[in-house]
């Protein structure tokens, strides 16, 4: 029996940015979680952390489905992240543009994407409230760092509609890419 593989979207970003929350808001209970008790409280005080890939499926209507995978944020799991990125057609890099290290973190993740054999479509999701000027400054800093123009969207990981809107933008970008 041959199974069709679903289009895959990866969620990547620092530990605690909201990848699991975004996945849960998109998929509800129809997701597989790999959260365990966080033993690295020095890095992040949150109670649980992701140690493997989390995934779920979203029904977009008209029989279209997409798989969403959340990657662990800790660098010691970078091999998991790179594997998920390599099999994804779209990537959301989740950041907090208010964080002084956000440009460096996004740059590091963008470099990981650039190293892939096939280039997926990448969007930056600002996962925390921020003034438009902060988002613009972040986007300009990424461009100045040599990453070109990478779209930056505001999306609250807890809000399913905002996350679905972000997926809609990604789908539009994928559609435009396939026309080239």
C-alpha positions as CSV (number, residue, x, y, z in Angstrom):
1,X,0.0,0.0,0.0
2,X,1.4,3.4,-1.0
3,X,0.5,6.3,1.2
4,X,0.5,9.9,0.0
5,X,2.7,12.1,2.1
6,X,1.1,15.3,3.4
7,X,2.6,18.7,2.8
8,X,4.7,19.5,5.9
9,X,5.2,22.8,7.7
10,X,7.9,23.0,10.4
11,X,7.7,25.3,13.5
12,X,11.2,26.2,14.7
13,X,12.5,28.7,17.3
14,X,14.0,29.1,20.7
15,X,12.9,27.1,23.7
16,X,9.8,28.6,25.1
17,X,8.7,30.7,22.1
18,X,5.4,28.8,21.7
19,X,5.9,26.1,19.1
20,X,4.0,23.5,21.1
21,X,1.3,26.1,21.9
22,X,0.9,26.9,18.2
23,X,0.7,23.2,17.3
24,X,-1.9,22.7,20.0
25,X,-4.0,25.7,18.9
26,X,-3.9,24.4,15.3
27,X,-4.5,20.7,15.9
28,X,-6.2,20.5,19.3
29,X,-6.0,17.1,20.8
30,X,-5.1,15.6,17.3
31,X,-1.4,16.0,17.9
32,X,1.5,13.9,19.1
33,X,3.5,15.6,21.8
34,X,7.0,14.9,23.0
35,X,7.0,17.1,26.0
36,X,8.8,15.9,29.1
37,X,9.7,17.6,32.4
38,X,12.2,20.3,31.8
39,X,15.5,19.4,33.6
40,X,17.3,22.5,32.2
41,X,15.6,25.1,34.3
42,X,18.8,27.3,34.1
43,X,18.1,27.8,30.3
44,X,14.3,28.2,30.6
45,X,12.1,28.1,33.7
46,X,9.2,26.4,31.9
47,X,7.9,23.2,33.5
48,X,7.9,21.0,30.3
49,X,10.0,21.0,27.2
50,X,10.0,19.3,23.8
51,X,12.6,16.6,23.3
52,X,11.6,15.3,19.9
53,X,9.3,16.1,17.0
54,X,5.7,17.0,17.7
55,X,3.3,16.8,14.9
56,X,-0.4,17.0,14.0
57,X,-2.6,17.4,11.0
58,X,-4.8,20.3,10.0
59,X,-7.9,19.9,7.7
60,X,-7.8,23.0,5.5
61,X,-11.2,22.1,3.9
62,X,-12.0,20.6,0.5
63,X,-10.0,17.5,1.4
64,X,-6.7,19.3,1.8
65,X,-4.7,18.4,4.8
66,X,-1.3,19.6,6.0
67,X,1.1,18.2,8.6
68,X,2.6,20.6,11.1
69,X,5.8,19.6,13.0
70,X,7.2,21.3,16.0
71,X,10.9,21.1,16.6
72,X,12.7,21.2,19.9
73,X,14.4,24.5,20.6
74,X,17.4,23.3,22.4
75,X,20.6,23.2,20.3
76,X,21.4,19.7,21.5
77,X,18.5,18.6,19.4
78,X,19.7,20.4,16.2
79,X,19.9,17.1,14.4
80,X,16.1,16.6,14.8
81,X,15.4,20.1,13.6
82,X,17.6,19.7,10.5
83,X,15.9,16.5,9.6
84,X,12.4,18.0,9.9
85,X,13.5,21.1,7.9
86,X,14.8,18.8,5.2
87,X,11.4,17.2,4.7
88,X,9.3,20.4,5.0
89,X,8.0,22.5,2.2
90,X,7.4,25.5,4.5
91,X,9.0,26.8,7.7
92,X,7.8,29.2,10.4
93,X,10.7,30.6,12.3
94,X,9.1,31.8,15.6
95,X,10.8,34.7,17.4
96,X,10.1,37.5,19.8
97,X,11.4,40.6,18.0
98,X,11.6,42.4,21.4
99,X,14.3,39.9,22.5
100,X,17.8,41.4,21.9
101,X,19.0,38.0,20.6
102,X,16.1,37.6,18.1
103,X,18.1,38.6,15.0
104,X,21.0,36.3,15.9
105,X,18.6,33.4,16.6
106,X,16.7,33.9,13.4
107,X,20.0,34.3,11.4
108,X,21.2,31.0,12.8
109,X,18.0,29.2,11.8
110,X,18.0,30.8,8.4
111,X,21.6,29.6,7.9
112,X,20.4,26.1,8.7
113,X,17.6,26.4,6.1
114,X,20.1,27.7,3.5
115,X,22.2,24.6,4.0
116,X,19.3,22.4,2.9
117,X,19.5,20.7,-0.6
118,X,15.9,21.9,-1.4
119,X,14.9,25.4,-0.2
120,X,11.5,25.5,1.6
121,X,9.5,28.7,1.9
122,X,10.4,30.5,5.1
123,X,8.3,33.0,7.1
124,X,9.2,34.6,10.4
125,X,6.4,34.6,13.0
126,X,6.7,37.2,15.7
127,X,5.1,35.3,18.5
128,X,4.9,38.1,21.1
129,X,3.2,41.5,20.9
130,X,5.5,44.2,19.5
131,X,5.1,47.7,18.0
132,X,5.3,47.9,14.2
133,X,8.5,49.8,14.5
134,X,10.2,46.9,16.4
135,X,9.0,44.4,13.7
136,X,10.3,46.7,11.0
137,X,13.6,47.1,12.7
138,X,13.9,43.3,13.1
139,X,13.2,42.8,9.4
140,X,15.7,45.4,8.4
141,X,18.4,43.9,10.6
142,X,17.8,40.5,9.0
143,X,18.1,42.0,5.6
144,X,21.3,43.8,6.7
145,X,22.7,40.5,7.9
146,X,22.5,39.2,4.4
147,X,19.3,37.2,4.5
148,X,17.4,39.3,2.0
149,X,13.7,40.0,2.4
150,X,12.1,37.5,4.7
151,X,8.4,38.2,5.5
152,X,7.7,38.8,9.2
153,X,4.2,38.3,10.4
154,X,2.6,38.9,13.8
155,X,0.8,35.8,15.1
156,X,-0.1,34.8,18.6
157,X,0.6,31.0,18.9
158,X,-2.5,30.7,21.2
159,X,-4.8,32.0,18.5
160,X,-5.9,29.4,16.0
161,X,-7.2,32.0,13.5
162,X,-4.0,34.0,13.5
163,X,-2.0,30.8,13.0
164,X,-4.3,29.7,10.1
165,X,-3.9,33.1,8.6
166,X,-0.1,32.6,8.7
167,X,-0.6,29.2,7.0
168,X,-2.7,31.0,4.3
169,X,0.2,33.4,3.7
170,X,2.6,30.5,3.5
171,X,0.3,28.7,1.0
172,X,0.1,31.8,-1.2
173,X,3.9,32.0,-1.2
174,X,4.2,28.3,-2.1
175,X,1.7,28.8,-4.9
176,X,3.7,31.7,-6.3
177,X,6.9,29.7,-6.0
178,X,5.3,26.8,-8.0
179,X,4.4,29.2,-10.8
180,X,8.0,30.3,-11.3
